[in-house]
Amino acid sequence: MKRLFLLFLVPVLLVMTACQREIPIADIIVDPSSKNLFVGESFDLTIQYLPEDATNFDDIQVYSTNESIVTYDNGKVTAKDGGTAAITASCGNVLGQCRVKVYKYSLYKGGKYYGVDSVKGYGSKMGEETLQAVDVYMIHNDSGGSTQNFQFWMRTSQFGKDIDFTKDPGDALVSVFMNNNEDGYTVFMGEDGIPSVKLADWTSTDATLTRGILHVEQVHSNHFKIKADFELSNGYRFGTDWEGDVSLEIE
């Protein structure tokens, strides 16, 4: 009788041991693995673990590496300020990450917004002691390797004024383009005193300028505020609303 009891007990113990066996998480998959946002935007983050029957899934911790830039709350990621941070899901030594780049400012071109990655400029003294003119480029780097650019040239005497390109921009010019003067437009005052629009590579176009305002303030040293809003008769619109430091190189 005792032997029969022991024979019955062994399978029961094996079953109990199997039920209590811990299966650790081997991998954490975060989707998407990277994301670009503008301040105020948000998206849903999906977190999965492998194997699916892991027993320590309750130990997964999800957090932002910099909550001043991006936050995580119950599956939702929200952009707070410009910069780069990561949403990390970790369990012991296993982790998955979503890299989030937040753009504070944008340039817009042809109905699409692009985050500003860098702003560089060139200043000219034109033989004088003080700065006389600036040439500024705002740059967005696409993941595919191409760049979107917004550029203007103007004299410093025009700082702080609304320059209306539909009336009299003087000798200032504005251009928006991709890579080497592709896919965009250049706006300037023609020799006949009439505002002129050409393609970014300076070839002819039938488009005319219906709106074109540029306002630039030099707050101090290399710190600028730039506002631009241009619209053409074909519906194409481009511009920016940006403030920050320009890497200004004096020529």
C-alpha positions in Angstrom: 0.0 0.0 0.0 2.8 2.4 0.9 4.5 1.6 -2.4 1.4 2.4 -4.4 1.1 5.7 -2.5 4.7 6.6 -3.4 4.1 5.7 -7.1 1.1 8.0 -7.1 2.9 10.8 -5.4 5.9 11.0 -7.8 3.9 12.1 -10.9 2.0 14.7 -8.8 5.3 16.2 -7.6 6.7 16.2 -11.2 3.5 18.1 -12.4 3.8 20.6 -9.5 7.5 21.1 -10.3 6.7 21.8 -13.9 4.0 24.3 -13.0 6.4 26.2 -10.7 9.3 26.3 -13.2 10.3 29.9 -14.1 10.7 30.8 -17.8 12.7 34.0 -18.1 12.3 36.6 -20.8 14.9 36.2 -23.5 14.1 39.2 -25.7 12.0 42.4 -25.6 10.7 43.8 -28.9 9.7 47.5 -29.0 7.7 48.7 -32.0 8.6 51.2 -33.5 12.3 51.1 -32.7 12.7 54.8 -33.7 10.4 57.7 -34.2 10.6 61.4 -35.1 8.2 63.8 -33.6 7.4 67.5 -33.2 6.8 69.0 -29.8 3.3 68.1 -28.6 2.9 65.0 -30.8 2.4 61.5 -29.5 2.2 57.9 -30.6 1.4 54.4 -29.2 4.3 52.1 -28.4 3.9 48.3 -28.6 6.0 46.2 -26.3 6.3 42.4 -26.8 8.5 39.8 -25.1 9.8 36.4 -26.0 9.2 33.6 -25.3 5.5 34.3 -25.1 5.2 31.9 -22.1 7.8 33.8 -20.0 6.8 33.9 -16.4 8.6 37.1 -15.3 6.8 39.5 -17.7 5.5 41.4 -14.7 9.1 42.5 -14.0 9.3 44.6 -17.3 9.9 48.2 -16.5 9.3 50.9 -19.1 10.8 54.4 -18.8 12.1 57.4 -20.6 15.8 58.2 -20.5 14.9 61.9 -20.4 11.4 62.9 -19.4 12.0 66.6 -20.2 12.2 65.5 -23.9 9.7 62.6 -24.1 7.4 60.8 -21.6 5.8 57.4 -21.5 2.4 56.7 -19.9 0.4 53.5 -20.3 1.6 52.8 -23.8 1.6 56.4 -25.1 4.8 58.3 -25.9 4.5 62.2 -25.9 7.1 64.7 -27.1 7.8 67.5 -24.6 10.8 69.4 -25.9 13.4 69.3 -28.6 16.2 66.7 -28.3 16.8 63.0 -28.4 15.8 60.4 -25.8 14.8 56.7 -25.7 11.9 54.8 -24.3 13.4 51.7 -22.7 11.7 48.5 -21.8 13.9 46.3 -19.5 13.7 43.1 -17.6 17.0 42.3 -15.8 19.7 42.4 -18.4 17.2 42.2 -21.3 16.0 45.4 -22.9 14.4 46.9 -26.0 14.5 50.6 -26.9 12.7 53.1 -29.1 14.8 56.1 -30.0 12.8 59.3 -30.2 14.0 62.5 -31.9 11.9 65.5 -31.1 12.0 68.6 -33.3 11.2 71.9 -31.7 11.1 73.8 -35.0 10.3 72.9 -38.6 10.6 74.2 -42.1 7.6 73.5 -44.3 7.8 72.9 -48.0 5.1 71.8 -50.5 2.6 70.8 -47.8 5.0 68.8 -45.7 6.8 69.7 -42.5 10.5 68.8 -41.9 12.3 69.0 -38.6 15.2 71.4 -38.5 18.4 69.5 -37.7 20.9 72.4 -38.1 21.2 76.0 -39.1 24.3 77.5 -40.5 25.0 80.9 -42.0 27.6 83.1 -43.6 28.0 86.8 -42.8 29.6 89.3 -45.0 31.2 92.7 -44.0 31.5 93.9 -47.6 34.7 95.8 -46.7 33.0 97.5 -43.7 33.8 97.0 -40.0 30.5 95.6 -39.0 28.3 92.8 -40.5 26.4 94.0 -43.6 24.6 90.9 -44.9 23.8 87.3 -43.9 23.1 84.1 -45.9 21.4 81.5 -43.7 20.5 77.8 -44.4 18.1 75.7 -42.4 18.7 72.0 -43.0 16.7 68.9 -42.5 18.5 65.6 -43.1 16.3 62.8 -44.4 17.0 59.2 -43.3 17.4 58.3 -46.9 20.3 60.6 -47.3 18.7 63.6 -49.0 18.4 67.1 -47.4 15.6 69.7 -47.3 16.8 73.3 -47.2 15.4 76.7 -46.6 17.7 79.6 -47.4 17.6 83.4 -47.4 20.0 86.2 -48.1 19.4 89.7 -46.8 21.1 92.8 -45.6 21.4 93.4 -41.9 19.6 96.8 -42.4 16.5 94.7 -43.1 16.5 92.9 -39.7 13.5 93.5 -37.6 11.2 94.4 -40.5 8.5 92.5 -42.4 10.0 92.2 -45.9 7.1 91.8 -48.3 8.4 90.0 -51.4 5.2 90.7 -53.3 6.1 94.4 -53.1 9.7 95.3 -52.6 12.2 92.8 -51.1 15.1 94.9 -52.2 17.9 92.7 -53.2 16.9 89.9 -50.7 16.2 86.5 -51.9 14.6 83.3 -50.5 14.9 79.8 -51.7 13.6 76.3 -50.7 15.1 73.2 -52.3 16.2 69.6 -51.9 19.8 68.6 -52.2 21.5 70.4 -55.1 18.8 73.0 -56.0 16.3 70.3 -56.8 12.5 70.4 -56.1 11.8 73.9 -55.0 11.6 77.6 -55.8 13.7 80.8 -55.5 11.9 84.2 -55.0 13.6 87.5 -55.7 13.1 90.9 -57.2 13.5 90.9 -60.9 15.5 93.4 -62.9 12.2 94.9 -64.1 11.2 95.7 -60.5 8.6 92.9 -60.5 8.8 90.1 -57.9 10.0 87.0 -59.7 9.7 83.2 -59.1 12.0 80.6 -60.6 12.6 77.0 -59.9 15.3 76.3 -57.3 17.9 75.8 -60.0 17.0 79.2 -61.4 15.2 77.9 -64.5 11.8 79.4 -65.5 8.4 78.5 -64.0 4.9 79.8 -64.7 4.2 80.2 -60.9 3.8 83.7 -59.5 4.1 84.9 -55.9 0.8 85.5 -54.0 2.3 85.8 -50.5 5.8 86.3 -49.3 6.8 87.6 -45.9 10.2 87.3 -44.3 11.0 88.6 -40.9 14.4 88.1 -39.3 15.6 89.4 -35.9 19.1 89.2 -34.6 18.4 88.9 -30.9 22.1 88.9 -30.0 25.3 87.7 -31.5 24.4 84.4 -33.4 20.9 84.1 -31.9 18.2 84.7 -34.5 14.4 84.6 -34.8 13.3 83.7 -38.3 9.7 83.8 -39.7 8.9 83.2 -43.3 5.6 82.4 -45.1 5.6 82.1 -48.9 2.8 80.9 -51.2 2.7 80.6 -55.0 -0.1 80.8 -57.5 0.1 77.0 -58.0 -0.7 76.4 -54.3 2.9 75.6 -53.3 3.7 76.9 -49.8 6.9 77.1 -47.9 8.4 78.8 -44.9 9.5 78.5 -41.3 9.0 79.8 -37.7 12.3 79.2 -35.9 14.4 80.7 -33.1 17.9 79.6 -32.1 21.6 79.9 -32.6 23.0 80.1 -36.1 26.4 78.7 -36.7 27.5 82.0 -38.4 30.8 82.0 -40.3 32.1 85.5 -41.2 33.4 85.6 -44.7 
